[in-house]
Every structure is written in structure tokens, then in C-alpha cells.
């Protein structure tokens, strides 16, 4: 134990004698470790953002939207002409055995007015099933009911952004607002949901019964049509069967036979989000791999400086061998010096990486999500140590193989 401490003290002294050279040698390790920490923090933030988005969307989801249609030989793009109806949604809810919730939706924009305040926002018409699918709840008031949907009641659920811009500090529950000059009673205020993965403010919305939206707000020439139908299955395993059931049902309802193209599209949102999560994980590993290149470059710098150090200290090596030092002692001496250089760079790299990540999180986290965890710090520190050992071995081996007589004669 005493010999190890002595070797360690000699290594620290040798590094301290050449402070500037040692600092420049460790720079590659510092940059590499800092880059790994920042890149993995970005990767973790991206995964968390996608995970949150998946949670806010719900689980086991299918989204049905209008497909392309052909009229007079002209083929329209997807969704150019509504082909889905409210009755389609009700038919899916009644007939599809693997489906637990169905929420038809129509969307438009409108000017919302209260008193002398007004705000332009997104208006969504839907059913109470959407709140269950998306796990949305109110922080004030109550959600509208299926009975209010059947009666086409003029009730509205407001997002927090709309409440802040129309009511300020006033309590909105029970107040009457006007949406495109149609009066609506405020029934509830949604809990804040923040931004979506696309940067859209999810709180900038007004939600009303779908029947009310179709009759009084949409103004569409395609009466009774909806923009989309969101479907939730009981389990993830039910998604393929539910998709097949819905496709057969809609083809029957829309009189699509033979090889005619479907006028609807069924999208597996759960599968899409899982693919996005896998892509995010691959992206994180790619970022870490790119950042690790700097560690290898730093290791090459350590090997270079250690080879120079062996040449400079050849006579010292000869003297130590002459007084009884074994080849292993010399080898261990230079390995410890290389390890100390890389670990010092690792510690400084961790501090630099955490500092850089905090700066990014403070100023541009809206564009680049950041989550700092202990795991990448430990990995980067251990890897920096392994780099020091790997690249320090050859110089240490070369030093231990010197002939003592030739070393003593070295000038």
C-alpha cells in the first residue's frame, strides 16, 4: 500500500511540474467528457418529451382520418374532402368488439369574446370520450356530458391560455362567452397541458360538444361530417384486430367494394409514438458515440505526451532500475500518471458538461430539452479512466523495457 501511495505522489508531482502541458494534454478528455454529458442530456430530454407526449395522447390509439377522393377525374389529397361522419363514429362504438372508447372530432378556429376582451383560438367539437382517451381533467368546473352532446348544448370547456386572455383573475365558471357570435356557457377549465411535441400550445383551445360544433360553428357544406375519429382499444394487443374491424365496417358503410380505394386512413398512433421513442434512443446513442470520438482523440494525446515523458525521463528510469526498481514498478508509475491525467480531465469534463447543460437548459430548453442525470457522468468518468489506461499502457511498457545501462548513459 505504501508503494502505491509513493508511486501516486511521484505521478502527481510529475504532472504538477509540467502544469501547462498536463492541462493541454487533458483538454481532449475534458472536451470529450463534456460533450458526452451534454449529448446524453439532450437525448434524455428528447426521450422524456416523447414519453410525455405519449402519455398526453393516451395509449392504444387509432386515428381515423379522411382519405383521398376522386371527383370528375380529379384526385384530391388526403383530407381534402370529409368522408367520415358522426354516424360512422357511433357505428364503430356499437359494432367494434375490441374498441373501448370512440371520440369523433371537428376543428375550426374562432373568435372568442367575453365582455370587452376577445381571443382567436382553436375550437374542437368532440364527445366526453376524448377526455378519457387523452386523460384530460378539469381544475375548475366540470366536463360536459353525453346528455349535453345529445341535446347539442351550448357549453364550453376552456384551456388555461384562453382563460388567462379573456378573464384574467376572474372566475370563468358559469360565465357566458361568445364563439363566432354564438353564446356558450363556460362549464369548466382544463388542467394545464403545456406545449405539444410540435411546439403547439395545448392550452390555447376551447372544447364544445361535437353536435353543437356541427350545427352552430363549423359552417361546413358537408353537414354531419367530422374531421377525424379517435379510437382507443382495450389493450395494445387489440390494435390490429380493431384496425381490421373498423376497416371492414367503414368499407361497408361507404359502399366501397372490390379493389376500390378506401376513402379513409387508419393510423396506429401508439405504433408511431413507439417508433419515435426508438428513433430517439438511437439518436441518443449516436450522439454519445460521436461525442466519444473526442475521448479517443484525448487518449491519443495522452499517449503522445507520455511517450515524450518517457524520453525526457530515461535517465531517471535508469537510476530507479539501478537501485532496485522492477520493470513492473516503472510500468505502474507511468500507468498511474496516464490514469491521473485522464481522470483529472474526466472530473473537469464533468463539471464543464454539467455547466454547459445547465446553460442550455436555462436559455434554450424550449427548443432543446435537457435532462441531467448521474448515469452519463459515471459512464463518462469510468470511460475516461479506461482511455488513460489503454493509451498509457504502451508508453509505460516501453519505459519498463529500457535497458538500465543504456538508460543511465542517456543524455
N, C-alpha and C positions, 0 to 999 in steps of 0.2 A: 504493500500500500504506500509505503514511504517512497519507493522508487517511482511509482506512478505520479505521486504529488510532485516529486522533484522534476520529472520529465515535463509535467504540465506547467510548472513555474518557468522552466527554461523556454518552453514553447511560447508562453505569454511574453516573456522578456524579449525573445527574438522578434515577435510580431510588433511589440511596442517600440523597439529600436528603429524599425522602418515603418513609422505610422502612416505616412502618406502612401507608400507603396502598398501596404496592407489594406488601406481604405479603398484604393483604386482596384485592388485585386478582388475585394469583397463586393464591389459595385455591381458586378454581373449577378451575383447571388441575391443582392438586395433588390435589384430590379425584377429578377425572376420571381422571387417570393411575393413581392408586392403585386406583380401582375397576376399571379395565380390567385391570390386572395381577392383582388378586385373582380377578376373574371368570374370566379365561382360565386361571389356575392351577387353579381349581375344574374348569373344562371339561377341561383336560388330564388332571387326576386321574381324572375320571369316565371319559374315554376309555381311560385306562390300565387302570382297574379292569375295564371291559367287555372289553378286549383280553385281560387275564389270565384272565378268566372263560372266554372263548372258547378260550384255549389249554388251560385245565384240563379243559374239556369234551371237547376233541378237535375234529377237523374232519370235514366231510362226513357229518353225523349226521342220522339219522331216529330219532324216538322213537315207538314204537307203544304205545298205552295202551287200556284197555277203554273202549268207548263206552257209550251209554245202552241199556238193555234194557227190555222191556215184559213184565210178568207179571200175568195176571189183570186186564188193562185198566189197571194202574197202571204208569206210566212212571218208571223210576229214572233218576237223574242219571248223568253220565259217571263211570265207575269204581266205581259203587255195587255192581256185581256183576262179579267177574272173568270175562272171556270169553276171555282168552289163556292158552295152555298152554305147557308146556315143549316139547311136540312141535311146536307152531307155530314156535317159535324154531328148532328143528332142521330143520324143513321149509324155512324161509326160507334157512338156511345152505346147505342142499343144492341148492335149486332156483333161487334168485335169482342171475342171472348177473352183476349189477352190484354185488353185495354182497361186501365183503371180510371183515367181522367181524360177528358177532351175539352179543349178551350179554343173555340173559334175566335178570330181576331180581325178587326178592321182598324186601319190607322189613317189619320189625316192630321193636318195642322190647323190650328185655330187661334183666334184672339180671345183671350180670357179676360173678363173685366169684373172688377169689384170696386164700387164707388168711383173715385177718380183715378184709380190705378188700373193698368192693363198690362198684359204679358202674352207674347206669342209662344205657343208651346205645342208639343206633340199630344194629340188626343187619341187614346186607344179605347176601342169598344171591345168588350170581351165578356166572359162569364166568371162567376166565382171560382171555377176550377183553376183558372190561371194563377190565382193567389196560392192555391195549394200546390200546384206544379212548381212554381218558382219560389216557394217558401217565403212569400211576402206576407207581412203583417202590418197592422196599423199601430202607431204610437199614440194616436188620438182618435176618438170616434169609433166607427165600425165599418166593416166591409159591406157592400150591397149583397143582397141575397138572390137566390134563384127566382123567388117570387117577384122581386123587383125587375128581374130580367124579363120574365113572362109578361109583366104589366108595362114594360118599356118606361119605367120610372125615370124621372129626371133627377138622378142623384149622381154625385161625382166623388171620386177618391183623388186627392191631390198629392203630388210629390212635394218634398220639402222645398225645393227650389221655387216652385210656383207659389207656395205659401209665403215664403220669405219676400217675394217680389210683390205679392198682392196685399198681404195682410200685415207684414212686419211683425210687431209684437202682439197683434190682436189674435184672439182665439177664432179660428175659421169654422169650427164645427157649428152646423145649423145655419150658417150664413148662405145667402143666395148670390151666386155668381152668374155671369152670362158668358156662354160659349157661342161665338158667332151669332150673338143676339138671342140665343135660346137660354132661358133661365134654368139653372141647376142648383139643387141644394147640396152643400158640402156635407157628406156623411162621415168622412174620415180622412186622416193624413197618414201616408205610408211612412214606415221607418226608413231612414236614410240608407241608400244603397250605393252611393258614390259613383265612380266612373266605371264604364264597361271596359273590356279589353281593347276596344277600338277608340277609347277616349271620350265616349259619349256620356253626357250627364244623365244617369238613370233616374235622378230625382226631378228632372225637368219634364214632367208628364202629368196628364190628367187621364184617369181611367173611369169609363162610364159603362153601363150595360150595353152589350152589343146590339140589342134590339133598338135601343134608344139612339145609338150612333147611326144605325142603318136608316131609321125613319126620319131623324131630325138633324143629323150633322153631316153625313157622308156626301150627300148631294150627287151620288153616283147615278149614271144612267143604267147601271147594271144592278137593279134593285135586288136585295136579298143575297148578294154575293159577299164573300168575305175574302180578306187578303191571304189569310193563312189559317191552318188548323194545327194546333199543337196537341200532341198525344203523348200520354205517359202510360207505360206498361207497368205491370206488377213487379217484374224483375228484369234485369238485363238479359237474361236468357230468353225472355218472351219477345224481345225486339224483332228477330227475324220472322217469327210466326205472325206477329201483329202487322208487320210490314206487308206480308203476303195477303193476310186477311183484308187489309184496307185497300190494297191494290185491286183485288178481285171485286170488292164491294163497289169501289168508285167506278171501275170499268163498267159494271152492270148499270149503275145509276146514270152514267154519262153516255150509255149506249155505244161503248167502244168495243168493237168486235174484231175478230181476226187479227190481222197484222197492223191495224190502225195504231198510230202513235198515241200514247197516253197524253191527256191534256192536263196532267198534274205531275208533280215530282214529290217523292217521299225521301226526306233526308234524315239520316240517322245522326242526330246531334251528339249523342253520347259517344259514338264511334269517332266523330270528328274531333271532339274535345280530347278524347284519349289519344288520338293521333297527334294532336297539338302538344299534349303533355310529353309523349315520346320524343317528338321533334325537339322540344325544349331541353329534355335530358341529354339528347345527342349534342345539341348546341352547347350545353354547359361543359360536356366532356371535351368538345372540340376547342372551346375557349381555353380550358385548362391545359390541353395538350400544346396549344400554340404558346401559351404563357410559359410552359415548362421548357421550351427551347432556350429561353433566356437563362434558365438554371444550368442547362448543359453548356452554354457559352461561358457562363461564370465558372463552371468546373474546369473548362479548358484553360481559363485564365489562371486559376489556382495551380493547375499542373505546371503551367509555364513558369510562374513565379517560383514554385517550389524547386523546379529544375535549376533555375538561376541561383536559388538559395543554396542548393547542394554544391554548385560550382564555387560560389563565394566562400563556403564554409568547409571546403575539402580538407584544409589543414586542421581545422577544429575536429573534424571527424577522425582524422588520423591520430591526433593526440588522445581522443577518448578511447579509441581502439587500443592504443599503445598502453594505456593504464588499466585495461581490463574490460572495457565495454564490449558486449557481444553484438553480433550482427542484428539480433532481434531488438536490442536496446536502441541502436541507431535507427532501425526501421520504425520502431514505435515512436521515437522522437519526432520524425518528420511527418508521420501519420497524424500525430496529435496536433502538430502545427497546422496541417491542412484542415483537419477537423475543426480546430478552433477558429480558423479564418472563415470557414463556411458557416459554422453555427452563429458566429458573430454577425455575418451577413444575413443569416436567417432571421435573427432577432430584430435587426434593424429593418429588414424587409417586411416583417410582420407589422411593426409599428408604422412603417410607410404605407403599407397596403391598407391597414385599418383607417389611417388618417385620410387617405385618398378616397376610400369607400364612404367615409362619413361626409366628406366634402361633396361627393356626387349625390349622396342621399339627401343632403341639406338643400342643394341648389337645383338639381335636375332630376329628382326622383320621379317626377311626373312622367318623364319620357323614358327613364332608365331605372326600373325598380331595383332596389338594393336590399339584400338581407345578409347581415354579417353573422356568421356562425363560428363556433370554435373548431369544427371539423377541418375546414380548409387550412386553418392556422397550424394545427397539429401536423397535418399531412405535409404542408409546405416546409415546416421546420424539420421534420424527420427526413424528408427528401433532400433538403439542403445538406444535412449531415451525411447522408449516403453519397451525395455528389462529392463531398470533401474526401470521404474515404476512398471512393472509386478513383478519382483523379489524383489523389495524393499517394496512391499505392506505388505507382511506377517510380516517381522521384524518391520515395522512401526506400524502395527496393534497390534502386541504383546507388543510393548513398550507402546502404548496408553491404553492398558488394564491392566497395572500394578496397583496394589493397592498402593496408596501413602504412607500409613503407613508401609506396608511391604517393599516398595522401600527405605524409609528413614532408616529402620533398616538393610538394606543390607550392608554387609561388603565385 
